[in-house]
Amino acid sequence: MKKMLAIIFLLQLSGCSLINVMKMRSENDSIQPVWEGEQQQYVLDTTYIGVKPHVMISIDGQTNFLMHIDTGLSFSMLFDTEKVRNMAFERDYELPIFGWGNEESSVGYKTEVAEVNVGPVRVPSFSFAVVPVSQSQYFLSDKEMIFDGVLGNDFLKHFAWIFDYQAEQVTISNVPLAQGPESTILRFETGSRKISIPVTLDFGDEQQSDIDVKIDTGSRHYLKINTAYVENREIRLPAPMINAADFGLSGKANHQRFRLDKLHIGGLELNGVKINLIYAEDEDDLNVIGSALFAHYIVGIDYLEQTISLHSYPNHTFSSRFNLSGLELREQIDGSFIVRSIAEGFPAESLQIEVGDVIESMNSVPTNEISTSNWLDIASTPGELTFCMRGKNCVDISLENIPGYSIP
């Protein structure tokens, strides 16, 4: 009832705009994907940016649109990259797109394309939301637009998927996935066109709590929980709490991070998981499990059987990466990194580094030879780090472990 009242209120507040968003969620309900060929599973042309999976698709005969696979998104989107703009898609109704962040929404529009091709799959008459992300708060520079859009639940739900971070492969399947006895398998629930599983949080000090978290390959983090969930249960969170920021379509969102003692997912027990604590008034909002955690496993998300499976890599032990620099960086088209935010209390705060600075080398290595995943490794490793920035002097940063956070 509380959620229904909230929907009614938003309809009164936003009128046709919100109705259009709800309409967009059902635009592709009647699509009929065609699987061409006898092969039941197909490894797609895959790129991982950081820990997040991306695949190449074709639209209306034009190839090489790089699309992020986002299980947390209700409908598929195209961004206003040069490639998308050159397609000159027909504009339909207007769409305000709300996303993670504390600033304004982005205004896009719905379009329908004649055909989408994803590996062996052909989909006639598919609808996208076209979003001008270059004008939103998600990006500081249009050079950050290194992919063309997102495949959401409206496409993903017709298939089973295998995500293999180490092999840099995404596999699409038109049959249920075969599961081995060594895999951890959970059934997921579907609600509001998103999928979720139950997990158990162990905060230490004899504090355990169950929570349903959304499966979100669109999140680059390990696990997010919200403040209402913590406050309603009077959970005592471990120290220290680290200030941080993240970005979505609605701009910057400040939050805190901490080290969770243990996380239980089915029969798995993970120690020292980095948690993002997000402000929310509804304890069911913004609780997600993301791609940083999934990168430690071969993950099967089977919409045909409504299961998720996690298969451990050989000789691999789970461990979280903790950013010790306080810098949130984004990779750009030319291989450089742009500074998006600088967290309080970290070494970078006292140096001559500003939001918007462009980093061109790290420890004398050009950034076009450093991937986003490389940067995450560098930022989580104690030691000396030298940044050289475009048009500015180089700076040295000393990265140190934070007891109770990056180490127990």
N, C-alpha and C positions, 0 to 999 in steps of 0.2 A: 504493500500500500504506500509506503514512504517513497519508493521509486516512482510509482504511478503519479503521485502528487507532484513530484519534482518534474516529471515530464509535462504534466498539465501546466505547471508554472512556466516552464521554459517555452511552451507553445504560446502562451499569452505574451511572454516577454519578447520572443523572437519572430513570431508569426510564420510567414512562408519560408523563411530561411531554414528554420529547424525542420519543418515539414519536408523540405527538399533533401536535407541530409538523411532523414528517415526513408525517403523515397529512394535515394541512391543506394541504400543498404540492400534493397530488394531488386535493383535493376537487373542483376545477372542471375536471378533465381531460376529462370527458365532456360538458361544456356544448356546446350547439349554438346559437350566436348567429344571430338572424334579422335580415337587413337588409331594411328595409321601404322601398319606393319604388324608382324607376328611377335616381335620381342615384347615381353611383358614388363620389363624394367629397362630404364634408359638413363645413362649418366649424362647429365646436362653439362653444357659449357659453363663452368663454375669459376667464380672469383670470390674469395673471402676478403672483405675489407675489415681489418681488425678481426673480430670473431664473428662477424655477421655475414650470412650467406647471400650471394648474388648470382643470378644466372642470366644468360643471354636469351632474348626472345626476338621474334619478328612481328611487326605490326603492318598490316596492309602491304605486305611484300617487301618492306624495308627491314633490313637485318640489323643485328648488333645493338639492340636496346638493352642496356644493363639494368636489371631489375632486382631489387632487394626482396627476399622472401620474408614476409612479416606475418606470422601466425596471430599477432595481436591486433591486426587491422581488419576491420569489417569488410571494406571494399578496396579495390585496386586503384592505384593512382599513377598519373604521369606528372613529372615535374617540368618546369619551363626551361629545360636545357636547350642548347642550340638545335640538337637533333629533333627534339619534340616540337620546338617552335617552327622548324622548317616543314613539318608535316601539315601545318595550318589546319588543324582539326576543327570541325564544325562545332560551334558553341551551342549548348542547350541551356537548361536552367542553371541559375547561380547557386553556388555552394559555399557556405562559410565552413571552413575546416578547422575544428578545434583540436588541439594536441597538447602534449606535455609542455608546461611552461606557465608563466604568470602574466603574460602580456596579451596582445590582441590576437584574434583568430586571423587566418588567411582566407581570402575570398577567391574561390576557383569556380569551375563550371563542369557540368557533365558533358561528355562526348561519347558517341558510339562509333566504333571502328568496324570495318567490314570483316576483318579476320585477325586473329592472334595465333601465332605458332610458338609453342614451347616444346622443344625437342620433337617427339613424335605426335604431339597433341595439336590438333587444329580446332579452334573455337570460332565459329561464325558469329557475327553480331555481338560483340563484347563491349561493355560500357566501362569507361574509366572516369574518375574525377581528375581533372587537370588542375594542378595547384601551382600558383606562382611562388614557389618557395624562395626564389631569388629576391622577392620583395617581402618575405616574411622574416620573423625574428629567428628562424631556425639557422639561417646562414648570416654571417657577417660579410662575406664576399661571395660573388657568384662563382668564383674559382673553386669554392668548396663543393660545387655540384658535380661530383664525380660518378654519379649514377643517374639513370633516367626516370626511375619511378619505383613502384612497389607492387608486388603481387600479394593480394590479401586473401582473406577467408573465402571470398566469392569464387575464386579459382582453386585455391588449395584444397578445399573440402571435397573435391571430386576424386582425389587420388590418395595414395600413400607415399611417404617421403622418407628418404634416408639422408641424414646430414653427417658427413665425415670431415671434420675440420682438419685433421692431420693429413688426409689424402687430398684435401681441397676438392671434394666432390659432393655434389647434390644429385641424388638419384630419384627419379619419379617412377611410380609403379601403378599399374592399373589393376593389380591383384593385391590382396592382403599380404602383409609382410610375414615371412617365416621367422619365427622367434626361437632362439636357442635357449637351453636351460640355464645358461650362465648370464642371461640378460635380466635386468630388473624391468618388469612390465607392470604398468598401471593403466587402468581405464580412466579416460578423461570424460568430464561432463561438458556439455555444450550449452552456453547461455549467452544471449545478446551477441550471437555470431562469433563468440570467442570460446576457447577451450581452457579447461582448468583441471588441476589435480590437487589432492590433499597432501600436505607435508606437515612435519612436526618440527617446531623450533625449540631448541634447547638453549636457553639464555644463561645456563649455569646457575649456581646457588639454588638448586632444586626448583627451577622455573622452566616448565615445559608447556607448550601451547600448540594446538592444532590450527591450521589455517589453509584455506583454499587459495591457490595461486594460479594466475593465468599463465599459460605457456606462450611466451612472447619472444620469438626469434628476432623481433625488431628491437629488442632491448640489448644494449651492449654490456649490461651489468649481470651480476650473479643473481641477486635476489633483492626485490624491493618490498617493503611493508610500509604501512601508513601509520601516522601518529594516533589516529582514532582507535585503531586496533590495540595499540600499546597502552594507551590511556584507559580504555574501557576495562582492561584486564589488570591494571595497576602493575604492569611489568617493570621491574627495575633493570634498566639497560646497563650494560657494562661500560666502563670508562676505558679509554677516552672516546669522546664523540668528536668526530672530525668534520669541519665545515667543508662543503663542496658545492658544485653547481653542475647542472646538466642543461641540455637544450632540446626543445621540441618545436613543433609548428607554431606554438603559442609563446615561443621565446625562452628566456632563461628561467630556471627554477632552482632556487637555493635549497639545499637540504643538508642532512647530516649523514655520516657513515660510521659504522662501528663493526667490530669483529664478533660474529656469532660463535658461541662455543661449539655447537653441533647442529647439523641439519639432517633430518631423516626423510629420505624419499623412498617409500617402499622399504626394501631391505637394505638400502644404502645408508651409510652413516658418513657424513662429510664433516671434517673438523676445520674450524677457523674460516668460516665463510664470510666474505665481506658483504655487509648489508647496507642498502640505501634506505634511510628513514625519510619518508615523504609526507608532507602535510596533506591531510584530507579530513573532511568532516564525517564522511561515511566510511566505516571500517571495512567495507567490501571493495572500496576503490583502490586502484593503483598497487595491488599486491600481485607481483609478477615474478616469474623465474625466467632468466634471460640467457642469451647466447654465450656469455662468459662462462657460465656453468656448463652449458651443453658442449662447449668446445673440449671438455675433458672426456667425452664419450662419443661413440657412434650412436647417434640418436635416430630412432624411427618414430615418425609421427604418422599414424595410420588412421586416416579419417574413415576408411572403409570399415574398420573394426572398432574404431573409437578407443585406440590404445596409444600409449607412448612407451617406448622401450629405450633403455640406456645400457649400452654394452661397453665395458671398460676396455681401454687400450692396453695391450700387453706391457707389463713393466712400467705402468704409469700410476702415479699417486696424485690424487687431487690436491691442489693448493691454490689459494686465491692470489691474484696479483694486486698489490696495494700501491697506488700512486704516491710516491714519496716526494715528488717535486711540487705538488699543488697546482701544476699547470694542466689545463684542459686544452689539448691541441687537436686541430682538424687537418687532415690531409687535403691538399689542393690538387688541381688538375696538373700543374707543372711539377708536382713532386715535393713542393715545399710544405711546411706546416704553418698554420696560422694560430695565434694564441687567442682562445675564446674566453677564458676566464683564469683568474689567479686566486687561489684559496687563501684565506687568512691563516696566519700562523705557520706557513710553509716557507722554505728558503727563498723561493722566487719572489715572495712579497717584498723583500727588502732590496731587490736588485732592479736594475734599469730595464725591466721588462714590462710592457704594457699590452693590454688587450688590443688586438689588431696587428701586433708585430708579426713579421713573417720570418720564420726560422729556416735558414738555408743549409746549415750543417750542424751535426752533433758529434763532438769529439773528432773533428776533422773529417768526418764522413759526410758527403753530400746527402741531403735529405731525399733526393730522387733515388738513392740506393737503400733507403730506410722505409719499410712498410709501416702501416699503423700498428700491426702486431709487434714489429720490432720496437717501436716506440713504447708500447705498453710494457715490454720486457725491460727496456732501459729505465723507464720511470719507476719500476718496482725493485730495482737492484741498487743496494747501497754502494756509494762510491762517488768519484768526482765526474762532473759532467760539464762540458763546455758547449754553449750555444753560440752560433754566429748568426746574426740577424741582418736582414736586408736594410742597408742604409744606416746601420748602427754598429757600435762596437760589440765585440764578443764578450760574453759574461760566463763566469764559472759558478757552478752550483754544487754544493756538497749534499748528497742524499744520504740520509741516515734512517735506520729502522725506528719505528715508533712503538715502544713497549705497550702491550695490551691491544695493539691494532695490527701492525704488520707482523709482529711476533707476539707469542703469548705473554 
